[in-house]
Amino acid sequence: DEEHETSYKQDDVPRYHARDVAEERARLFSCPLVLGSATPSLESYYKAQKGEYKLVKMTKRIDERSLPRVKIVDMRMELATRKKIAIFSKVLLDAIDKVLKSDKQAIIFLNRRGFSTFVNCKRCGFVLKCKRCDAVLVYHFENRKLVCHYCNYMAQPPDICPKCRSSYIKYLGLGTERVESELSRNFPHLKIARMDSDTTVKAGSHDRILGNFKSGSLNLLVGTQMIAKGLDFPKVTLVGVVSADVMLNIPDFRSCERTFNLLTQVAGRAGRGEDGGEVIVQTYAPSHYAVLTASKHDYEKFYHEEIIYRKQLLLPPFINLVKITVRARNEEQASKAASDLAEAIRHESDGVKVAGPAQAPISRMRGYFRYNILLKDKDRIKMCDVMKRVLADFRRPHGVLIAVDVDPISM
């Protein structure tokens, strides 16, 4: 179920995709395999279009219920008509107020946890970063700490800038914590719960929050992608997406697909009862095809737009990828080992396209500098054979780690 989910791919050894394992087991035991999703992965839908999979469509909701109306709010207009950047548009605030007065429930979605997503000095521009990762520290108001979301490094928020010693420290960006805080300020009598990986650490907290929401003791649920799929609450008539652009700007060729999937899935939480539903999507990119097609619940239109780019850039599903990550605690050592490995792969390439090495999008993580090499070919087995031959002869320097990921789910 939900076959498009990226969590089916395991990121550490053994790096397998549960969908591929299911497909192979179905072949071995000669039994049918059903892949279910309202937003299939491009790879699966492409196979269905080619006839490798049989496509079965469910075109109607249960009891002939209509899909929720989706309204796109252009936040550029909000910015033009207000003196400062607003978290919520007037449209969304009015809709929340209307839902609460009719004794219904609402879900507010933002795929970013924490209070402020970065801490910045307004005088010199310094941004506080993690000591072990090339990532900004996120401010968490609940425990008054700056936290790295990659290695969990924590630090005290400074009163003065560590670089220029000025006191012009500002907390910018927003996460679910801040959204919850602002909603409490706008609607003081509101009963709100927040659901993200910070509030569901304790055993049973996940069930407790959802149980309270289902029983009606909460008016509003704020959360990350945890609340975007699989939940069925008949009293939810409004879903608000605070920022649809968060996922669009990730440096990954699947960012548009993930944006479309999440928006479509979270929109599906509204109107599951008899009262119908409404979805309000706030965005600074209202004309982007991922946002527009998600607002119309039109997967096929999105697929036809996205598949053009994939074909032009020779990316999956037209090609298979193998990602090799070289990492070391010394940056020079990591860079040299990656260059030597890439050269060795090119020597043995057998027609396989080799890209890189290039710094990983997050170039340092948990104290390790990381470089990626990317192999492209239609024949997955040929790429694996090339890597086996190269790694058998490659003399890996002491302190250098090499990870090979066939069909990577992220860059």
N, C-alpha and C positions, 0 to 999 in steps of 0.2 A: 504494500500500500504506500501511496505517496512516493512512487519510484524515483521522482526527480530529486528527492532529498539528498543533500551533500553529506549528511551524517552517515549515510550507508557506506561511504568510503573511509577506510581506516588510514589515518595519517602516519602511524608508526608501524614497525615491522610486526607481522607481515602486512604489507600495503595492498589490501585487496578491496574490491567493491562487492558488496553483498548481492547486488543485482546480477553481476557477472557470475558469481558463485551459484546463485539460484538458476540462472540460465544453463550453466554447465550441468548441474544436478538434474534439471528437467530433461536435458539431452541424454544423460547416462541412464536415467530410469524411464525414459520414453513417456513422460507425463506432461500435462499442460502446465504452462506458467502464465499467470495473469499479472500484468503490470498495471496498477491503477493510479490515476492522477488526473486532477482537473487541469494541471499545467505540466504536461509531460516534458522530460528532458529533450533537448533538441536531437540528441543522438537516437533516442527511442522513437520519436515521431518521424525522424528521417528514415529509419528502418521500416516503419509502418508505411510510409509513402512509397518506398522501394519494393514493398511486398515481402520483406523478410519477416515482419510481424503482421498479424491480422489486426486490423483496426476496428474496434467496437466502440461506438459513441453513445453516451447517455446525454440526450439533448434537453431533458427536463428535470427540474427539481422535484422532490417528493411532494405529493398532493398538488402538483401543477403550480407550486409557489413561484412567484416571479423573482428574478435576481434583483438585488438592491440597486437603487438609483445611485450613480456616482457623480459627485460634483467636484470639479478640479478648481482649486483656488490658487490664482497666480499671486504668489507672495511678493513679487516685484511691485505690484500695484499697492499692496499693503505698505510696503516700504516707502513708496512715493507719497502716500497720503498720511503717514504717521511720522512723528518726530523721531522715534527710535525703533529699532528692530523689535518686532513683536513675535512672541512664541506662537500665540494663537491668533488666527484671523477672526474678524468680527462674525463671519459666517459660522465658524466652528463654535465660538462661544454662544451664539444665539441658539444653535442646534442643540448644544449640551443643556442649556437652560430649558428649552422646549421639552426635551426628553425627560428631564427630572420632574418637570411640572406634570407630565402625563404618567408619572410613576413607572417609567421604563428604565432600562439600563443602557450604558454606553461603554465602549472599549476605545481607549486611546493608545495608539501604537507608535513607537519610535524605536528603531533597531540600534539603540546606543544606550548603554547603562552609565551610571554615574551622575554627577550634578553638573560639572563643567568639563568639557572635553579637552580644554587646555588652559594653562595659566601663563599669562603673557605680561611682560613689562612694557608699559606704554611709552617709556622714554627711550630705551635702547632696542626694543623689539625682541629681547631674550625670551625664549620659550623653555619651560622646564621639561627636561627629558629624563628617561630612565638611565641609570648608570650602566645597566647591563644590556639594554636593547636600544635600537635606533627608533624609539617610539616615545610619543609625548605622554606625560603623566596626567591621569584623569583625576579630578578632584571629587571625592566622595564625602558629601556633607554629613551623612549619618555617623561615620567614625572619624570625621575631621582629618582625613588623610589623603595624600596624593598616591595613586595606585597605578602600577603598570599592568595593563590587561593581558600582557604576554608572559611575564615571569612572576607576577604578584609582588614585585619590589614595592615597598612602601616608604614614604617620606613625609615629614611634617611640612605643611604649606608655609612658605616664607612670608614674613611681613615686609621685608625689603628685598629688592632684586639682588641676587647673588653676584651679578656681573657689574652693574653700575651703581649699586647701593642706593638707588632711589626707592621711594615708597609707592611708585605708580604701578602696583601689581593689580592686574585685572583677571577675573575669572570669566572666560569666554566659551562659546559653544554650549550645547545643552545635551543632557541625557535624561533617562527616565526619572531620576531623582528630582531633577529640577522641574520637569513637567508636572510631577506629583505635587511639588511645593507650590508652583504657580496656580494649579487648579484649586488647591486648598485655599489660596489667597483670594481667587476669584469667586469661589463657591464655598464659603465657610461652613455651611451645614452639610456639605457633601460627605458621604461615607466612601472613602477611596482606599483601594489596595494597589500595591505595586508588585508586579511579578517579573523578576529577572534573576540572573544567577546570584545576585547579592541577597535577595530575600528568600531564596529557596535552598539555602545551604543546609539548614537543619532538616533532619528526617521528618517527613510528614507535612512540612510547610507547604509543599506544592498542592497536596490534596486539601489542606485546610483552606488555603486562599480560594481555590476553585469551588470548594464546598460552600464557603460563605457567600461567594458571588452567585452560585446557582440557587441558594436558598432565598436570595433577595435581601440579605442583610447588608449588602454593599450596593451602592448606586453605580460605581464606576471602577473599571479595572484598567490600570496603566501598565504597559509591558513591552518587552522586546519580542523577538520572533517566537518565543515560547507560547504566546497567546495567539499567534497568527494562523494556526491550523489545527484541525481535529477537534475543536471545541464546539459544543452545541448548547447555546443558551437562548431559549425561545423569547426571553424578555429583552434581548439586546436588539434595539432598533437603530442604533447609531454606532458607526465605527469612524473614528477620526485618525488620519495619518498625519502626524505632526510635520515630518519632513521626508518626502519621497526621494530626495536627492542624496541621502546618506549613502545608499548602496550604489547609486549610479556612478559615483566618482572613485570607486575602488580600482586600483590599477590591475585589472584582470579582464580578460576577454569575455568572461561569463557575467560581468557585472550587470549588463542589461537584462539578461535572462533571469538573474536572481532578483532584480528589481521587479520585473513583471510577475514572477512567481509569488513573491512575498505580498505585493499589492493585491493580486488576484485572490490569494489565499486569505489574507486578512479581511478583504471585502466580503468574502464568503461567510464571515462570522455574523454579519448583520442580516436581519430579516428571515431568520430561520423559524420564527413563529408565525402566527396568523396576521400580525400587525404590519408586515412588510419592513423594509429597512432602507437606510440611507448611509452612504459612505462619503466622507469629505476628505479629499486628498490635497494637502498643502504642498506646493512645490515652486521652485524657482525655474524649473524647466517644463512648463505646461505643454509645450509642443513636442516633447521627446516621444518617439513612437512607443517606448516601453510604458510610459505613463498613460498615453492616449489609448492604446490598445487594452491596457489593464482596466481603464475606466469603462470600456465598452464590453468587458469580459470576452474579448475576441482573441482567443489563442491562435487561431489560424492566421489572422492578419499579422500578429506579432511574429509568428514562425516565418512567414514569407518575407517580412522585413529583415529579420535577424539572419536568416539563412543566406541572404545576398552577401552580407559582410563576411560571414564565415567562409563563403566560397572565394570571395575576392582575396582574402588574407590567408587562404589555405590553412584553415583551422578545423578542429572537430566540428561536425561528423565527417568531413571530407578527408581527413588525415588522422593518423594516430600520433600521440605525443609520448615521449619519455623525458622526464625531468631528472637531471642529475644535480644534486646539491652538494657542493664542496664547502666544508666549514672548518675553521680553526680559530684559536684564541688570538693568534697573531694575524693581522690583516694582510701583511705582505706575503706570509706563508700561504694563506688561503687563496690569494690572488694568483700566485705563481703555480700552486698545485692545480688550480682550476684551468689555467692557461695550458699547462703541460698535458692535462687530461683531455682537454678539447682538441689539442694537436694530435694526440694519440688516436682519438676517435675519428678525426678527419682522415688520418692515414689508413684506417681500417674501414672507412665508412660504407663502402660497397653501394654508393649511390644515395645513402641516407643523408638528408639535409641536417646540418649541424649549425645551431645558432648559439652565440656566446663564446666565452663566459661573460656574464653581466651580473652586477650586484643584484641580489634578491630585493624585491620591493621593500622589505624591512631588512636592511643590510646587516644589522647586528641583532642577534636574539640570544638571551641568556648568556651573554659574554662571548658568543661565537660570531665571527664575521662570516657571511654567507655569500656564495657565488653560485649562480645557476647556469647550467648548460642544457639546451633544449634540442632534442632529436625529433625530426618530423619524417614520417614515411607512411604509406598506406599499409605496409606489411609490418605488423607489430612483432612477429616472430623474427623477422630479419633484424630489426633494431635490437631485440633482446640478445640475438646471437652476436651482433657487433659488440655489445656491452660485455658479454661473457668473455670474448676473446681479449678485449682491451683490459678489463680488470684482472684477468689471469696473469698478464705480463706487467701491469702498471705497478711501479714501486711507490707505494703511498708513503709520503714522509711521516715521521713520527709526530703525532699531535693533530694530524689531518683526518677528518672523518668524511666519508663519501656515502651518500644515500641515493638510491635509484628508485624513482617512482614512475611506474608504467601507468599511462592514462591518468595523469594528475588531475585533481579536481580544482586545485587553485594554484596560482603562480607564486 
